[in-house]
Amino acid sequence: MQKQYRLTGSRSFDYLYKRGAVYKNHILVLYVAKSKFSLPKVGFSVGKKVGGSVQRNRTKRRLREAFRRELEHIAVGYNYVIVARSGSAERSYDEMREAMISLLKQAGKYALSSEE
């Protein structure tokens, strides 16, 4: 994923954790808050409960790729943090992608085409 779409810095994450709207399912947790930038920015959090470093990094790579592929459908002007829950390392890429899309739809931040 390109650098312009990355959410960096603990202050950004902390702000989303405290002020963002929260959406959950059995695989992921999504935090969403309005941004002052026009591009959507996303950060990923995968804790040690998910598994060892190999599993955590694989999970982050899968989430980044899923978000990148759906970028044209995701609402602009918002910051997102996606947190992987324990057990998400055992899930396939497709399951994680569907869980992410489901949460984005629940939040009202996913449109089937960029014109919607």
C-alpha positions as protocol buffer text, in pm:
chain_id: "A"
residue {
  index: 1
  type: MET
  ca { x: 0 y: 0 z: 0 }
}
residue {
  index: 2
  type: GLN
  ca { x: 127 y: 346 z: -84 }
}
residue {
  index: 3
  type: LYS
  ca { x: 264 y: 568 z: 190 }
}
residue {
  index: 4
  type: GLN
  ca { x: -3 y: 834 z: 138 }
}
residue {
  index: 5
  type: TYR
  ca { x: -270 y: 594 z: 265 }
}
residue {
  index: 6
  type: ARG
  ca { x: -88 y: 492 z: 583 }
}
residue {
  index: 7
  type: LEU
  ca { x: -188 y: 612 z: 925 }
}
residue {
  index: 8
  type: THR
  ca { x: 123 y: 661 z: 1136 }
}
residue {
  index: 9
  type: GLY
  ca { x: 201 y: 780 z: 1483 }
}
residue {
  index: 10
  type: SER
  ca { x: 58 y: 666 z: 1812 }
}
residue {
  index: 11
  type: ARG
  ca { x: -137 y: 991 z: 1850 }
}
residue {
  index: 12
  type: SER
  ca { x: -347 y: 909 z: 1543 }
}
residue {
  index: 13
  type: PHE
  ca { x: -417 y: 559 z: 1672 }
}
residue {
  index: 14
  type: ASP
  ca { x: -499 y: 687 z: 2022 }
}
residue {
  index: 15
  type: TYR
  ca { x: -738 y: 947 z: 1881 }
}
residue {
  index: 16
  type: LEU
  ca { x: -925 y: 681 z: 1684 }
}
residue {
  index: 17
  type: TYR
  ca { x: -938 y: 445 z: 1982 }
}
residue {
  index: 18
  type: LYS
  ca { x: -1089 y: 719 z: 2202 }
}
residue {
  index: 19
  type: ARG
  ca { x: -1307 y: 916 z: 1960 }
}
residue {
  index: 20
  type: GLY
  ca { x: -1373 y: 687 z: 1666 }
}
residue {
  index: 21
  type: ALA
  ca { x: -1685 y: 486 z: 1598 }
}
residue {
  index: 22
  type: VAL
  ca { x: -1630 y: 115 z: 1666 }
}
residue {
  index: 23
  type: TYR
  ca { x: -1757 y: -179 z: 1460 }
}
residue {
  index: 24
  type: LYS
  ca { x: -1680 y: -541 z: 1548 }
}
residue {
  index: 25
  type: ASN
  ca { x: -1715 y: -890 z: 1414 }
}
residue {
  index: 26
  type: HIS
  ca { x: -1559 y: -1224 z: 1506 }
}
residue {
  index: 27
  type: ILE
  ca { x: -1235 y: -1158 z: 1310 }
}
residue {
  index: 28
  type: LEU
  ca { x: -1173 y: -781 z: 1315 }
}
residue {
  index: 29
  type: VAL
  ca { x: -1248 y: -456 z: 1494 }
}
residue {
  index: 30
  type: LEU
  ca { x: -1280 y: -134 z: 1290 }
}
residue {
  index: 31
  type: TYR
  ca { x: -1237 y: 219 z: 1426 }
}
residue {
  index: 32
  type: VAL
  ca { x: -1349 y: 508 z: 1203 }
}
residue {
  index: 33
  type: ALA
  ca { x: -1320 y: 885 z: 1251 }
}
residue {
  index: 34
  type: LYS
  ca { x: -1349 y: 1190 z: 1026 }
}
residue {
  index: 35
  type: SER
  ca { x: -1020 y: 1317 z: 890 }
}
residue {
  index: 36
  type: LYS
  ca { x: -897 y: 1657 z: 778 }
}
residue {
  index: 37
  type: PHE
  ca { x: -734 y: 1493 z: 474 }
}
residue {
  index: 38
  type: SER
  ca { x: -921 y: 1395 z: 160 }
}
residue {
  index: 39
  type: LEU
  ca { x: -751 y: 1056 z: 122 }
}
residue {
  index: 40
  type: PRO
  ca { x: -855 y: 762 z: 338 }
}
residue {
  index: 41
  type: LYS
  ca { x: -578 y: 669 z: 581 }
}
residue {
  index: 42
  type: VAL
  ca { x: -554 y: 331 z: 749 }
}
residue {
  index: 43
  type: GLY
  ca { x: -351 y: 174 z: 1026 }
}
residue {
  index: 44
  type: PHE
  ca { x: -337 y: -188 z: 1131 }
}
residue {
  index: 45
  type: SER
  ca { x: -294 y: -329 z: 1479 }
}
residue {
  index: 46
  type: VAL
  ca { x: -215 y: -695 z: 1533 }
}
residue {
  index: 47
  type: GLY
  ca { x: -136 y: -787 z: 1893 }
}
residue {
  index: 48
  type: LYS
  ca { x: 53 y: -1080 z: 2038 }
}
residue {
  index: 49
  type: LYS
  ca { x: -271 y: -1267 z: 2107 }
}
residue {
  index: 50
  type: VAL
  ca { x: -291 y: -1331 z: 1732 }
}
residue {
  index: 51
  type: GLY
  ca { x: 29 y: -1536 z: 1737 }
}
residue {
  index: 52
  type: GLY
  ca { x: 402 y: -1516 z: 1689 }
}
residue {
  index: 53
  type: SER
  ca { x: 577 y: -1261 z: 1471 }
}
residue {
  index: 54
  type: VAL
  ca { x: 533 y: -1467 z: 1154 }
}
residue {
  index: 55
  type: GLN
  ca { x: 155 y: -1496 z: 1205 }
}
residue {
  index: 56
  type: ARG
  ca { x: 122 y: -1128 z: 1301 }
}
residue {
  index: 57
  type: ASN
  ca { x: 315 y: -1009 z: 997 }
}
residue {
  index: 58
  type: ARG
  ca { x: 121 y: -1240 z: 764 }
}
residue {
  index: 59
  type: THR
  ca { x: -205 y: -1108 z: 909 }
}
residue {
  index: 60
  type: LYS
  ca { x: -94 y: -747 z: 855 }
}
residue {
  index: 61
  type: ARG
  ca { x: 12 y: -820 z: 497 }
}
residue {
  index: 62
  type: ARG
  ca { x: -326 y: -979 z: 423 }
}
residue {
  index: 63
  type: LEU
  ca { x: -516 y: -687 z: 575 }
}
residue {
  index: 64
  type: ARG
  ca { x: -306 y: -431 z: 386 }
}
residue {
  index: 65
  type: GLU
  ca { x: -365 y: -611 z: 57 }
}
residue {
  index: 66
  type: ALA
  ca { x: -738 y: -644 z: 122 }
}
residue {
  index: 67
  type: PHE
  ca { x: -765 y: -273 z: 202 }
}
residue {
  index: 68
  type: ARG
  ca { x: -555 y: -179 z: -103 }
}
residue {
  index: 69
  type: ARG
  ca { x: -777 y: -381 z: -337 }
}
residue {
  index: 70
  type: GLU
  ca { x: -1093 y: -221 z: -200 }
}
residue {
  index: 71
  type: LEU
  ca { x: -954 y: 133 z: -188 }
}
residue {
  index: 72
  type: GLU
  ca { x: -1168 y: 264 z: -473 }
}
residue {
  index: 73
  type: HIS
  ca { x: -1484 y: 160 z: -284 }
}
residue {
  index: 74
  type: ILE
  ca { x: -1385 y: 305 z: 54 }
}
residue {
  index: 75
  type: ALA
  ca { x: -1515 y: 647 z: 161 }
}
residue {
  index: 76
  type: VAL
  ca { x: -1262 y: 930 z: 149 }
}
residue {
  index: 77
  type: GLY
  ca { x: -1209 y: 1183 z: 426 }
}
residue {
  index: 78
  type: TYR
  ca { x: -1190 y: 927 z: 706 }
}
residue {
  index: 79
  type: ASN
  ca { x: -919 y: 757 z: 907 }
}
residue {
  index: 80
  type: TYR
  ca { x: -946 y: 386 z: 979 }
}
residue {
  index: 81
  type: VAL
  ca { x: -777 y: 150 z: 1222 }
}
residue {
  index: 82
  type: ILE
  ca { x: -828 y: -221 z: 1171 }
}
residue {
  index: 83
  type: VAL
  ca { x: -748 y: -444 z: 1468 }
}
residue {
  index: 84
  type: ALA
  ca { x: -708 y: -818 z: 1421 }
}
residue {
  index: 85
  type: ARG
  ca { x: -866 y: -1032 z: 1692 }
}
residue {
  index: 86
  type: SER
  ca { x: -713 y: -1348 z: 1829 }
}
residue {
  index: 87
  type: GLY
  ca { x: -765 y: -1638 z: 1595 }
}
residue {
  index: 88
  type: SER
  ca { x: -752 y: -1420 z: 1284 }
}
residue {
  index: 89
  type: ALA
  ca { x: -414 y: -1570 z: 1181 }
}
residue {
  index: 90
  type: GLU
  ca { x: -590 y: -1900 z: 1109 }
}
residue {
  index: 91
  type: ARG
  ca { x: -837 y: -1732 z: 873 }
}
residue {
  index: 92
  type: SER
  ca { x: -787 y: -1726 z: 498 }
}
residue {
  index: 93
  type: TYR
  ca { x: -729 y: -1407 z: 301 }
}
residue {
  index: 94
  type: ASP
  ca { x: -1081 y: -1424 z: 160 }
}
residue {
  index: 95
  type: GLU
  ca { x: -1238 y: -1457 z: 507 }
}
residue {
  index: 96
  type: MET
  ca { x: -1042 y: -1156 z: 633 }
}
residue {
  index: 97
  type: ARG
  ca { x: -1132 y: -952 z: 326 }
}
residue {
  index: 98
  type: GLU
  ca { x: -1502 y: -1034 z: 362 }
}
residue {
  index: 99
  type: ALA
  ca { x: -1490 y: -948 z: 734 }
}
residue {
  index: 100
  type: MET
  ca { x: -1328 y: -612 z: 654 }
}
residue {
  index: 101
  type: ILE
  ca { x: -1583 y: -532 z: 382 }
}
residue {
  index: 102
  type: SER
  ca { x: -1865 y: -631 z: 615 }
}
residue {
  index: 103
  type: LEU
  ca { x: -1742 y: -387 z: 881 }
}
residue {
  index: 104
  type: LEU
  ca { x: -1696 y: -108 z: 626 }
}
residue {
  index: 105
  type: LYS
  ca { x: -2051 y: -163 z: 501 }
}
residue {
  index: 106
  type: GLN
  ca { x: -2178 y: -165 z: 860 }
}
residue {
  index: 107
  type: ALA
  ca { x: -2003 y: 170 z: 912 }
}
residue {
  index: 108
  type: GLY
  ca { x: -2152 y: 305 z: 589 }
}
residue {
  index: 109
  type: LYS
  ca { x: -1807 y: 368 z: 442 }
}
residue {
  index: 110
  type: TYR
  ca { x: -1817 y: 119 z: 155 }
}
residue {
  index: 111
  type: ALA
  ca { x: -1977 y: 184 z: -183 }
}
residue {
  index: 112
  type: LEU
  ca { x: -1997 y: -63 z: -470 }
}
residue {
  index: 113
  type: SER
  ca { x: -1873 y: 196 z: -720 }
}
residue {
  index: 114
  type: SER
  ca { x: -1675 y: 516 z: -676 }
}
residue {
  index: 115
  type: GLU
  ca { x: -1970 y: 726 z: -802 }
}
residue {
  index: 116
  type: GLU
  ca { x: -2201 y: 620 z: -517 }
}
